[in-house]
Amino acid sequence: MKTNMRAQSMYWLYNVLLLVYWATLIPMLIYRLIREEGFYQRIKQSIGFLPDDLKEKISNRHAIWVHAASVGEIVAASPIVREMRKTHPNEVIIVSVVTATGFRMAHQIIKGADGILYFPLDLPYLTDRILTIVKPRAIVLVETEIWPNFLRIAARKNIPVMMMNGRISRRSSSRYRMITFFTRRVLSTIYVFCMQSRIDAQYIIDIGADPNKVIVTGNTKYDQTYGIVTDEEKKRYLKELGFDENTYPIMIAGSTHKGENMSVYKAFCNIRNHFPGAKLIIAPRYIHQADLIYDEGVKHGVTMVKRSDMVAGKQIAGPYDGVLLDTIGELGRVYSLGDLIFVGGSLAHIGGHNILEPAAHGKPIVVGPNMFNFVEIFDLLSSRGACVMVRNEEEFIDTCLDILIHPEKAEEMKRHCLEIVEENQGATKKNLDELQRLLDEVYGHYEVDKK
């Protein structure tokens, strides 16, 4: 009884804090409404007002609702939606996102959805409104999207919710453990947790999930198709970036954070001393930092151009050493061009980013010492020598060059990457099998019409 009262108090406090938070943002929201193209439609959808054409497609259709917050979750959701469309060909499938980058990415790589919309603000009236409009048959949360009001109202409406490709970082787990009396209540509304790894499974149990509902199904990102890039596509990318088939080596730094790009430039300059024709591609985690990264390059004698300027058809003046990939949705495929890959968020104390994307292309991968958000994937790749961890900037600079001047080592890393990815595919099917079991449990034997 006491625990229930504490949980109820937390819902009340959560809603008050949300209202205060959004109230403080009103001036900024007004500014963005005036200045930012598309922001008005985003806000309208977030408060439950859908475009008429989208509303007509999904209203009262009892859709399967897949929620994937941003770019990383969209990448994980892509094979799920692709296979869901095959197994449930006549179902209405909708995908929701939180961020504008996620919205653009979803339109680029998720082709099987009947509608893509912005997730509602997690306030009781707004979540109730959108759930009443859509009336979903089931809700699938990709990775770890825990929205208390949304889950609470879905439970009241008897809408089953499951988590697919679930993951939770060590940092998030530590924070949630401080309020397990609340998270236990919130997580009790979820029918099944399909987690990426045993570590993620333990973390979700630690913050209140029922152990009997938690299973390990693997990572759907192993099933992504970004590893399939034809020779013709590679030639096209090389030409668009101003490189050619003989350009060697190409160093790619993906999802870099502030402070890491200086180390990347130093490593590249060291490589260029040995390979004068070397080229560099930097894909910052936050593309609004592109100008700052450009200026850092100038300080190191490295001339960069923006991919967005190339796409816009702007005149590119003079020779350049590399490209700033300040676009959305290209990195996963551009990795196919690299001879050496650094995955960011690992020299900085961020916890790393997705190393499966370059691994799927069979590329030698270097990371910094901070991979605590991807422990199991890193352990798997590093145990076979497919990914190398460095402790500091000096080691990073030396290791990058060492891999390139020892092609036999690079080839061995490539081979192990491809073997590991192939061995671990199949998570998408396991997740969808659990969805089918859930639908059978809730609605009786659930027949899929495949006419």
VEXSEKE-644687 format. One record per residue (C-alpha): residue number from 0; x, y, z. Coordinates in nm, 3 decimals, decimal comma. Layout:
! VEXSEKE-644687
+-----+---------+---------+---------+
!   n !       x !       y !       z !
+-----+---------+---------+---------+
! NUM !       X !       Y !       Z !
...
+-----+---------+---------+---------+
! end
This chain:
! VEXSEKE-644687
+-----+---------+---------+---------+
!   n !       x !       y !       z !
+-----+---------+---------+---------+
!   0 !   0,000 !   0,000 !   0,000 !
!   1 !   0,278 !   0,237 !   0,098 !
!   2 !   0,467 !   0,155 !  -0,225 !
!   3 !   0,154 !   0,224 !  -0,431 !
!   4 !   0,110 !   0,562 !  -0,264 !
!   5 !   0,472 !   0,650 !  -0,336 !
!   6 !   0,428 !   0,547 !  -0,700 !
!   7 !   0,109 !   0,754 !  -0,730 !
!   8 !   0,292 !   1,050 !  -0,581 !
!   9 !   0,569 !   1,003 !  -0,837 !
!  10 !   0,318 !   1,011 !  -1,125 !
!  11 !   0,178 !   1,335 !  -0,983 !
!  12 !   0,527 !   1,484 !  -0,938 !
!  13 !   0,632 !   1,366 !  -1,286 !
!  14 !   0,333 !   1,541 !  -1,446 !
!  15 !   0,390 !   1,863 !  -1,252 !
!  16 !   0,757 !   1,869 !  -1,351 !
!  17 !   0,666 !   1,803 !  -1,716 !
!  18 !   0,422 !   2,095 !  -1,717 !
!  19 !   0,680 !   2,325 !  -1,557 !
!  20 !   0,944 !   2,206 !  -1,804 !
!  21 !   0,729 !   2,279 !  -2,108 !
!  22 !   0,616 !   2,612 !  -1,964 !
!  23 !   0,978 !   2,725 !  -1,937 !
!  24 !   1,033 !   2,628 !  -2,301 !
!  25 !   0,750 !   2,843 !  -2,440 !
!  26 !   0,976 !   3,133 !  -2,555 !
!  27 !   1,212 !   2,890 !  -2,730 !
!  28 !   0,919 !   2,704 !  -2,888 !
!  29 !   0,776 !   3,030 !  -3,025 !
!  30 !   1,117 !   3,119 !  -3,168 !
!  31 !   1,148 !   2,778 !  -3,337 !
!  32 !   0,792 !   2,801 !  -3,471 !
!  33 !   0,888 !   3,125 !  -3,644 !
!  34 !   1,234 !   3,025 !  -3,766 !
!  35 !   1,241 !   2,647 !  -3,813 !
!  36 !   1,078 !   2,491 !  -4,116 !
!  37 !   0,852 !   2,197 !  -4,029 !
!  38 !   0,851 !   2,267 !  -3,655 !
!  39 !   0,483 !   2,367 !  -3,656 !
!  40 !   0,379 !   2,027 !  -3,793 !
!  41 !   0,607 !   1,855 !  -3,541 !
!  42 !   0,445 !   2,036 !  -3,248 !
!  43 !   0,095 !   1,973 !  -3,384 !
!  44 !   0,160 !   1,600 !  -3,403 !
!  45 !   0,319 !   1,597 !  -3,058 !
!  46 !  -0,001 !   1,734 !  -2,907 !
!  47 !  -0,218 !   1,483 !  -3,091 !
!  48 !  -0,325 !   1,667 !  -3,408 !
!  49 !  -0,229 !   1,446 !  -3,701 !
!  50 !  -0,232 !   1,550 !  -4,069 !
!  51 !  -0,561 !   1,450 !  -4,234 !
!  52 !  -0,401 !   1,206 !  -4,479 !
!  53 !  -0,207 !   1,031 !  -4,201 !
!  54 !  -0,510 !   1,029 !  -3,972 !
!  55 !  -0,720 !   0,869 !  -4,243 !
!  56 !  -0,460 !   0,593 !  -4,290 !
!  57 !  -0,424 !   0,495 !  -3,925 !
!  58 !  -0,737 !   0,600 !  -3,732 !
!  59 !  -0,926 !   0,304 !  -3,582 !
!  60 !  -0,720 !   0,062 !  -3,792 !
!  61 !  -0,582 !  -0,122 !  -3,486 !
!  62 !  -0,228 !  -0,075 !  -3,608 !
!  63 !   0,087 !  -0,228 !  -3,470 !
!  64 !   0,264 !   0,079 !  -3,333 !
!  65 !   0,646 !   0,073 !  -3,335 !
!  66 !   0,812 !   0,350 !  -3,134 !
!  67 !   1,177 !   0,435 !  -3,203 !
!  68 !   1,299 !   0,761 !  -3,051 !
!  69 !   1,582 !   0,876 !  -3,276 !
!  70 !   1,840 !   0,769 !  -3,534 !
!  71 !   1,993 !   0,477 !  -3,341 !
!  72 !   1,655 !   0,328 !  -3,257 !
!  73 !   1,534 !   0,380 !  -3,614 !
!  74 !   1,831 !   0,178 !  -3,740 !
!  75 !   1,734 !  -0,101 !  -3,499 !
!  76 !   1,366 !  -0,073 !  -3,598 !
!  77 !   1,434 !  -0,092 !  -3,971 !
!  78 !   1,480 !  -0,473 !  -3,995 !
!  79 !   1,192 !  -0,520 !  -3,749 !
!  80 !   0,948 !  -0,325 !  -3,966 !
!  81 !   1,085 !  -0,483 !  -4,284 !
!  82 !   1,024 !  -0,837 !  -4,156 !
!  83 !   0,699 !  -0,740 !  -3,981 !
!  84 !   0,564 !  -0,629 !  -4,317 !
!  85 !   0,641 !  -0,978 !  -4,453 !
!  86 !   0,488 !  -1,168 !  -4,160 !
!  87 !   0,189 !  -0,934 !  -4,120 !
!  88 !   0,132 !  -0,812 !  -4,479 !
!  89 !  -0,218 !  -0,675 !  -4,422 !
!  90 !  -0,158 !  -0,510 !  -4,086 !
!  91 !  -0,135 !  -0,133 !  -4,056 !
!  92 !   0,211 !  -0,052 !  -3,919 !
!  93 !   0,298 !   0,291 !  -3,784 !
!  94 !   0,633 !   0,420 !  -3,659 !
!  95 !   0,672 !   0,707 !  -3,414 !
!  96 !   0,983 !   0,911 !  -3,337 !
!  97 !   1,083 !   1,187 !  -3,096 !
!  98 !   1,348 !   1,382 !  -3,287 !
!  99 !   1,354 !   1,559 !  -3,623 !
! 100 !   1,665 !   1,363 !  -3,726 !
! 101 !   1,486 !   1,040 !  -3,637 !
! 102 !   1,186 !   1,151 !  -3,845 !
! 103 !   1,405 !   1,214 !  -4,151 !
! 104 !   1,596 !   0,889 !  -4,099 !
! 105 !   1,271 !   0,691 !  -4,069 !
! 106 !   1,150 !   0,826 !  -4,403 !
! 107 !   1,482 !   0,728 !  -4,560 !
! 108 !   1,525 !   0,370 !  -4,438 !
! 109 !   1,183 !   0,243 !  -4,322 !
! 110 !   0,979 !   0,165 !  -4,630 !
! 111 !   0,725 !  -0,078 !  -4,484 !
! 112 !   0,540 !   0,160 !  -4,252 !
! 113 !   0,194 !   0,293 !  -4,335 !
! 114 !   0,260 !   0,609 !  -4,137 !
! 115 !   0,547 !   0,787 !  -3,961 !
! 116 !   0,456 !   1,035 !  -3,690 !
! 117 !   0,598 !   1,225 !  -3,396 !
! 118 !   0,545 !   1,065 !  -3,056 !
! 119 !   0,303 !   1,260 !  -2,834 !
! 120 !   0,425 !   1,463 !  -2,540 !
! 121 !   0,396 !   1,237 !  -2,238 !
! 122 !   0,110 !   1,423 !  -2,071 !
! 123 !  -0,204 !   1,226 !  -1,975 !
! 124 !  -0,457 !   1,408 !  -2,194 !
! 125 !  -0,232 !   1,409 !  -2,501 !
! 126 !  -0,133 !   1,042 !  -2,478 !
! 127 !  -0,495 !   0,944 !  -2,417 !
! 128 !  -0,600 !   1,145 !  -2,722 !
! 129 !  -0,354 !   0,983 !  -2,963 !
! 130 !  -0,416 !   0,630 !  -2,831 !
! 131 !  -0,790 !   0,688 !  -2,874 !
! 132 !  -0,736 !   0,797 !  -3,235 !
! 133 !  -0,502 !   0,513 !  -3,332 !
! 134 !  -0,646 !   0,232 !  -3,114 !
! 135 !  -0,334 !   0,017 !  -3,168 !
! 136 !  -0,354 !  -0,361 !  -3,150 !
! 137 !  -0,008 !  -0,369 !  -2,991 !
! 138 !   0,275 !  -0,129 !  -2,912 !
! 139 !   0,641 !  -0,214 !  -2,968 !
! 140 !   0,904 !  -0,004 !  -2,789 !
! 141 !   1,243 !  -0,023 !  -2,961 !
! 142 !   1,540 !  -0,023 !  -2,725 !
! 143 !   1,444 !   0,146 !  -2,396 !
! 144 !   1,172 !   0,406 !  -2,438 !
! 145 !   1,003 !   0,434 !  -2,099 !
! 146 !   0,726 !   0,697 !  -2,097 !
! 147 !   0,523 !   0,660 !  -1,774 !
! 148 !   0,194 !   0,823 !  -1,882 !
! 149 !   0,192 !   0,659 !  -2,224 !
! 150 !   0,245 !   0,315 !  -2,071 !
! 151 !  -0,006 !   0,374 !  -1,793 !
! 152 !  -0,282 !   0,482 !  -2,031 !
! 153 !  -0,204 !   0,199 !  -2,275 !
! 154 !  -0,251 !  -0,044 !  -1,985 !
! 155 !  -0,584 !   0,117 !  -1,893 !
! 156 !  -0,699 !   0,069 !  -2,253 !
! 157 !  -0,581 !  -0,296 !  -2,246 !
! 158 !  -0,328 !  -0,235 !  -2,523 !
! 159 !  -0,041 !  -0,485 !  -2,491 !
! 160 !   0,309 !  -0,335 !  -2,493 !
! 161 !   0,639 !  -0,514 !  -2,550 !
! 162 !   1,001 !  -0,404 !  -2,571 !
! 163 !   1,210 !  -0,515 !  -2,870 !
! 164 !   1,587 !  -0,494 !  -2,903 !
! 165 !   1,591 !  -0,364 !  -2,548 !
! 166 !   1,903 !  -0,206 !  -2,410 !
! 167 !   1,980 !   0,009 !  -2,111 !
! 168 !   2,308 !   0,180 !  -2,035 !
! 169 !   2,495 !   0,139 !  -1,709 !
! 170 !   2,445 !   0,510 !  -1,639 !
! 171 !   2,067 !   0,495 !  -1,697 !
! 172 !   2,039 !   0,181 !  -1,487 !
! 173 !   2,216 !   0,354 !  -1,197 !
! 174 !   1,979 !   0,650 !  -1,217 !
! 175 !   1,664 !   0,440 !  -1,243 !
! 176 !   1,768 !   0,229 !  -0,943 !
! 177 !   1,720 !   0,535 !  -0,724 !
! 178 !   1,345 !   0,524 !  -0,797 !
! 179 !   1,278 !   0,152 !  -0,841 !
! 180 !   0,953 !   0,184 !  -0,644 !
! 181 !   0,832 !   0,394 !  -0,940 !
! 182 !   1,006 !   0,220 !  -1,233 !
! 183 !   0,879 !  -0,119 !  -1,109 !
! 184 !   0,524 !   0,015 !  -1,135 !
! 185 !   0,587 !   0,163 !  -1,481 !
! 186 !   0,757 !  -0,150 !  -1,616 !
! 187 !   0,479 !  -0,374 !  -1,485 !
! 188 !   0,266 !  -0,248 !  -1,777 !
! 189 !   0,500 !  -0,415 !  -2,030 !
! 190 !   0,420 !  -0,775 !  -2,125 !
! 191 !   0,763 !  -0,891 !  -2,240 !
! 192 !   1,116 !  -0,748 !  -2,257 !
! 193 !   1,326 !  -0,875 !  -2,551 !
! 194 !   1,673 !  -0,757 !  -2,454 !
! 195 !   1,988 !  -0,738 !  -2,666 !
! 196 !   2,221 !  -0,906 !  -2,416 !
! 197 !   2,242 !  -1,070 !  -2,076 !
! 198 !   2,387 !  -0,743 !  -1,939 !
! 199 !   2,087 !  -0,544 !  -2,065 !
! 200 !   1,855 !  -0,812 !  -1,926 !
! 201 !   2,012 !  -0,781 !  -1,581 !
! 202 !   1,996 !  -0,401 !  -1,590 !
! 203 !   1,623 !  -0,400 !  -1,673 !
! 204 !   1,559 !  -0,652 !  -1,393 !
! 205 !   1,761 !  -0,437 !  -1,152 !
! 206 !   1,530 !  -0,140 !  -1,212 !
! 207 !   1,211 !  -0,336 !  -1,156 !
! 208 !   1,119 !  -0,557 !  -1,453 !
! 209 !   0,969 !  -0,896 !  -1,367 !
! 210 !   1,247 !  -1,153 !  -1,439 !
! 211 !   0,983 !  -1,391 !  -1,578 !
! 212 !   0,907 !  -1,140 !  -1,854 !
! 213 !   1,270 !  -1,082 !  -1,957 !
! 214 !   1,439 !  -1,278 !  -2,236 !
! 215 !   1,756 !  -1,227 !  -2,440 !
! 216 !   1,692 !  -1,224 !  -2,817 !
! 217 !   2,006 !  -1,053 !  -2,951 !
! 218 !   2,058 !  -0,730 !  -3,141 !
! 219 !   1,850 !  -0,659 !  -3,452 !
! 220 !   2,123 !  -0,428 !  -3,583 !
! 221 !   2,308 !  -0,744 !  -3,690 !
! 222 !   2,020 !  -0,792 !  -3,937 !
! 223 !   2,049 !  -0,446 !  -4,091 !
! 224 !   2,108 !  -0,421 !  -4,465 !
! 225 !   2,357 !  -0,132 !  -4,449 !
! 226 !   2,628 !  -0,395 !  -4,492 !
! 227 !   2,505 !  -0,456 !  -4,846 !
! 228 !   2,661 !  -0,188 !  -5,067 !
! 229 !   2,728 !  -0,282 !  -5,429 !
! 230 !   3,049 !  -0,197 !  -5,613 !
! 231 !   2,851 !   0,047 !  -5,827 !
! 232 !   2,720 !   0,225 !  -5,517 !
! 233 !   3,073 !   0,251 !  -5,379 !
! 234 !   3,196 !   0,402 !  -5,705 !
! 235 !   2,911 !   0,652 !  -5,697 !
! 236 !   2,986 !   0,751 !  -5,337 !
! 237 !   3,357 !   0,790 !  -5,413 !
! 238 !   3,282 !   1,010 !  -5,712 !
! 239 !   3,033 !   1,224 !  -5,518 !
! 240 !   3,290 !   1,276 !  -5,241 !
! 241 !   3,560 !   1,369 !  -5,490 !
! 242 !   3,764 !   1,052 !  -5,435 !
! 243 !   3,838 !   0,768 !  -5,677 !
! 244 !   3,889 !   0,391 !  -5,666 !
! 245 !   4,263 !   0,432 !  -5,614 !
! 246 !   4,228 !   0,662 !  -5,312 !
! 247 !   4,410 !   0,495 !  -5,022 !
! 248 !   4,377 !   0,494 !  -4,733 !
! 249 !   4,041 !   0,643 !  -4,639 !
! 250 !   4,005 !   0,700 !  -4,264 !
! 251 !   3,649 !   0,740 !  -4,135 !
! 252 !   3,565 !   0,878 !  -3,791 !
! 253 !   3,198 !   0,815 !  -3,713 !
! 254 !   2,975 !   0,969 !  -3,445 !
! 255 !   3,254 !   1,186 !  -3,304 !
! 256 !   3,204 !   1,412 !  -3,004 !
! 257 !   3,361 !   1,738 !  -2,897 !
! 258 !   3,724 !   1,683 !  -2,805 !
! 259 !   3,767 !   1,374 !  -3,022 !
! 260 !   3,808 !   1,548 !  -3,356 !
! 261 !   4,143 !   1,699 !  -3,254 !
! 262 !   4,273 !   1,346 !  -3,194 !
! 263 !   4,129 !   1,234 !  -3,528 !
! 264 !   4,309 !   1,515 !  -3,711 !
! 265 !   4,638 !   1,430 !  -3,540 !
! 266 !   4,602 !   1,062 !  -3,633 !
! 267 !   4,516 !   1,156 !  -3,991 !
! 268 !   4,818 !   1,388 !  -4,023 !
! 269 !   5,039 !   1,104 !  -3,903 !
! 270 !   4,882 !   0,872 !  -4,162 !
! 271 !   4,921 !   1,135 !  -4,435 !
! 272 !   5,293 !   1,159 !  -4,362 !
! 273 !   5,323 !   0,793 !  -4,466 !
! 274 !   5,043 !   0,789 !  -4,727 !
! 275 !   5,033 !   1,127 !  -4,908 !
! 276 !   4,710 !   1,035 !  -5,090 !
! 277 !   4,516 !   0,962 !  -4,769 !
! 278 !   4,166 !   1,103 !  -4,726 !
! 279 !   3,950 !   1,163 !  -4,419 !
! 280 !   3,576 !   1,147 !  -4,355 !
! 281 !   3,438 !   1,278 !  -4,024 !
! 282 !   3,073 !   1,220 !  -3,934 !
! 283 !   3,005 !   1,421 !  -3,617 !
! 284 !   2,743 !   1,295 !  -3,374 !
! 285 !   2,588 !   1,643 !  -3,379 !
! 286 !   2,595 !   1,791 !  -3,727 !
! 287 !   2,552 !   2,148 !  -3,602 !
! 288 !   2,916 !   2,124 !  -3,487 !
! 289 !   3,039 !   2,095 !  -3,848 !
! 290 !   3,171 !   2,453 !  -3,866 !
! 291 !   3,367 !   2,409 !  -3,543 !
! 292 !   3,516 !   2,082 !  -3,672 !
! 293 !   3,608 !   2,252 !  -4,000 !
! 294 !   3,797 !   2,523 !  -3,808 !
! 295 !   3,980 !   2,259 !  -3,602 !
! 296 !   4,093 !   2,099 !  -3,927 !
! 297 !   4,236 !   2,427 !  -4,054 !
! 298 !   4,447 !   2,453 !  -3,737 !
! 299 !   4,597 !   2,113 !  -3,818 !
! 300 !   4,652 !   2,187 !  -4,186 !
! 301 !   4,364 !   1,962 !  -4,293 !
! 302 !   4,118 !   2,110 !  -4,543 !
! 303 !   3,764 !   1,972 !  -4,514 !
! 304 !   3,448 !   2,030 !  -4,717 !
! 305 !   3,090 !   1,975 !  -4,607 !
! 306 !   2,887 !   1,695 !  -4,760 !
! 307 !   2,578 !   1,919 !  -4,733 !
! 308 !   2,748 !   2,175 !  -4,961 !
! 309 !   2,822 !   1,901 !  -5,213 !
! 310 !   2,461 !   1,781 !  -5,207 !
! 311 !   2,340 !   2,140 !  -5,250 !
! 312 !   2,558 !   2,174 !  -5,562 !
! 313 !   2,776 !   2,449 !  -5,419 !
! 314 !   3,108 !   2,519 !  -5,585 !
! 315 !   3,392 !   2,343 !  -5,403 !
! 316 !   3,709 !   2,552 !  -5,425 !
! 317 !   4,048 !   2,387 !  -5,460 !
! 318 !   4,179 !   2,049 !  -5,343 !
! 319 !   4,074 !   1,915 !  -5,004 !
! 320 !   4,181 !   1,643 !  -4,762 !
! 321 !   3,846 !   1,516 !  -4,648 !
! 322 !   3,471 !   1,546 !  -4,612 !
! 323 !   3,255 !   1,643 !  -4,314 !
! 324 !   2,953 !   1,415 !  -4,334 !
! 325 !   2,698 !   1,664 !  -4,198 !
! 326 !   2,400 !   1,477 !  -4,342 !
! 327 !   2,150 !   1,231 !  -4,194 !
! 328 !   2,132 !   0,862 !  -4,280 !
! 329 !   2,449 !   0,818 !  -4,488 !
! 330 !   2,711 !   0,704 !  -4,238 !
! 331 !   2,601 !   0,339 !  -4,224 !
! 332 !   2,667 !   0,301 !  -4,597 !
! 333 !   2,962 !   0,540 !  -4,625 !
! 334 !   3,149 !   0,314 !  -4,381 !
! 335 !   3,184 !   0,078 !  -4,679 !
! 336 !   3,444 !   0,317 !  -4,828 !
! 337 !   3,676 !   0,314 !  -4,528 !
! 338 !   4,009 !   0,138 !  -4,486 !
! 339 !   4,016 !   0,225 !  -4,116 !
! 340 !   3,725 !   0,317 !  -3,890 !
! 341 !   3,722 !   0,505 !  -3,561 !
! 342 !   3,389 !   0,499 !  -3,376 !
! 343 !   3,345 !   0,806 !  -3,157 !
! 344 !   3,203 !   0,859 !  -2,812 !
! 345 !   3,480 !   0,630 !  -2,691 !
! 346 !   3,779 !   0,862 !  -2,649 !
! 347 !   3,534 !   1,106 !  -2,488 !
! 348 !   3,358 !   0,976 !  -2,176 !
! 349 !   3,031 !   0,904 !  -2,360 !
! 350 !   3,023 !   0,525 !  -2,364 !
! 351 !   3,076 !   0,461 !  -2,734 !
! 352 !   2,844 !   0,423 !  -3,031 !
! 353 !   2,732 !   0,152 !  -3,272 !
! 354 !   3,033 !  -0,052 !  -3,387 !
! 355 !   2,814 !  -0,300 !  -3,575 !
! 356 !   2,774 !  -0,063 !  -3,871 !
! 357 !   3,143 !  -0,072 !  -3,972 !
! 358 !   3,170 !  -0,437 !  -3,865 !
! 359 !   2,893 !  -0,527 !  -4,112 !
! 360 !   3,117 !  -0,394 !  -4,390 !
! 361 !   3,416 !  -0,592 !  -4,265 !
! 362 !   3,628 !  -0,294 !  -4,159 !
! 363 !   3,915 !  -0,265 !  -3,906 !
! 364 !   3,772 !  -0,074 !  -3,608 !
! 365 !   3,949 !   0,136 !  -3,345 !
! 366 !   3,777 !   0,269 !  -3,031 !
! 367 !   3,880 !   0,456 !  -2,720 !
! 368 !   3,864 !   0,326 !  -2,360 !
! 369 !   3,500 !   0,427 !  -2,297 !
! 370 !   3,276 !   0,159 !  -2,448 !
! 371 !   3,066 !   0,101 !  -2,137 !
! 372 !   2,735 !   0,142 !  -2,324 !
! 373 !   2,826 !  -0,138 !  -2,568 !
! 374 !   3,014 !  -0,379 !  -2,344 !
! 375 !   2,887 !  -0,707 !  -2,484 !
! 376 !   2,922 !  -0,614 !  -2,852 !
! 377 !   3,269 !  -0,473 !  -2,792 !
! 378 !   3,376 !  -0,781 !  -2,595 !
! 379 !   3,258 !  -1,004 !  -2,878 !
! 380 !   3,444 !  -0,812 !  -3,149 !
! 381 !   3,760 !  -0,748 !  -2,947 !
! 382 !   3,787 !  -1,110 !  -2,831 !
! 383 !   3,838 !  -1,209 !  -3,195 !
! 384 !   4,068 !  -0,917 !  -3,277 !
! 385 !   3,809 !  -0,742 !  -3,495 !
! 386 !   3,813 !  -0,423 !  -3,287 !
! 387 !   4,106 !  -0,259 !  -3,107 !
! 388 !   4,071 !  -0,044 !  -2,794 !
! 389 !   4,326 !   0,228 !  -2,723 !
! 390 !   4,379 !   0,394 !  -2,386 !
! 391 !   4,466 !   0,748 !  -2,492 !
! 392 !   4,535 !   0,983 !  -2,781 !
! 393 !   4,897 !   0,874 !  -2,823 !
! 394 !   4,796 !   0,508 !  -2,854 !
! 395 !   4,517 !   0,607 !  -3,090 !
! 396 !   4,755 !   0,785 !  -3,328 !
! 397 !   5,005 !   0,496 !  -3,325 !
! 398 !   4,741 !   0,222 !  -3,362 !
! 399 !   4,571 !   0,384 !  -3,661 !
! 400 !   4,897 !   0,396 !  -3,853 !
! 401 !   5,003 !   0,048 !  -3,740 !
! 402 !   4,690 !  -0,112 !  -3,887 !
! 403 !   4,738 !   0,062 !  -4,221 !
! 404 !   5,107 !  -0,023 !  -4,260 !
! 405 !   5,034 !  -0,389 !  -4,180 !
! 406 !   4,769 !  -0,486 !  -4,440 !
! 407 !   4,773 !  -0,851 !  -4,326 !
! 408 !   4,654 !  -0,735 !  -3,982 !
! 409 !   4,381 !  -0,523 !  -4,140 !
! 410 !   4,264 !  -0,818 !  -4,352 !
! 411 !   4,242 !  -1,041 !  -4,046 !
! 412 !   4,032 !  -0,780 !  -3,862 !
! 413 !   3,802 !  -0,751 !  -4,164 !
! 414 !   3,752 !  -1,128 !  -4,183 !
! 415 !   3,666 !  -1,157 !  -3,814 !
! 416 !   3,415 !  -0,870 !  -3,839 !
! 417 !   3,222 !  -1,039 !  -4,118 !
! 418 !   3,228 !  -1,377 !  -3,941 !
! 419 !   3,090 !  -1,231 !  -3,617 !
! 420 !   2,810 !  -1,039 !  -3,790 !
! 421 !   2,703 !  -1,347 !  -3,985 !
! 422 !   2,711 !  -1,568 !  -3,674 !
! 423 !   2,486 !  -1,331 !  -3,476 !
! 424 !   2,212 !  -1,261 !  -3,728 !
! 425 !   1,856 !  -1,373 !  -3,656 !
! 426 !   1,753 !  -1,145 !  -3,366 !
! 427 !   1,474 !  -0,987 !  -3,572 !
! 428 !   1,299 !  -1,322 !  -3,618 !
! 429 !   1,325 !  -1,398 !  -3,245 !
! 430 !   1,171 !  -1,061 !  -3,159 !
! 431 !   0,886 !  -1,108 !  -3,406 !
! 432 !   0,821 !  -1,460 !  -3,274 !
! 433 !   0,767 !  -1,300 !  -2,932 !
! 434 !   0,530 !  -1,046 !  -3,086 !
! 435 !   0,328 !  -1,330 !  -3,237 !
! 436 !   0,315 !  -1,507 !  -2,899 !
! 437 !   0,196 !  -1,185 !  -2,738 !
! 438 !  -0,081 !  -1,136 !  -2,995 !
! 439 !  -0,188 !  -1,500 !  -2,953 !
! 440 !  -0,195 !  -1,461 !  -2,575 !
! 441 !  -0,397 !  -1,139 !  -2,576 !
! 442 !  -0,632 !  -1,202 !  -2,869 !
! 443 !  -0,649 !  -1,581 !  -2,874 !
! 444 !  -0,491 !  -1,765 !  -3,168 !
! 445 !  -0,398 !  -1,466 !  -3,382 !
! 446 !  -0,435 !  -1,546 !  -3,750 !
! 447 !  -0,225 !  -1,350 !  -3,997 !
! 448 !  -0,413 !  -1,291 !  -4,320 !
! 449 !  -0,163 !  -1,353 !  -4,601 !
! 450 !  -0,401 !  -1,340 !  -4,893 !
+-----+---------+---------+---------+
! end
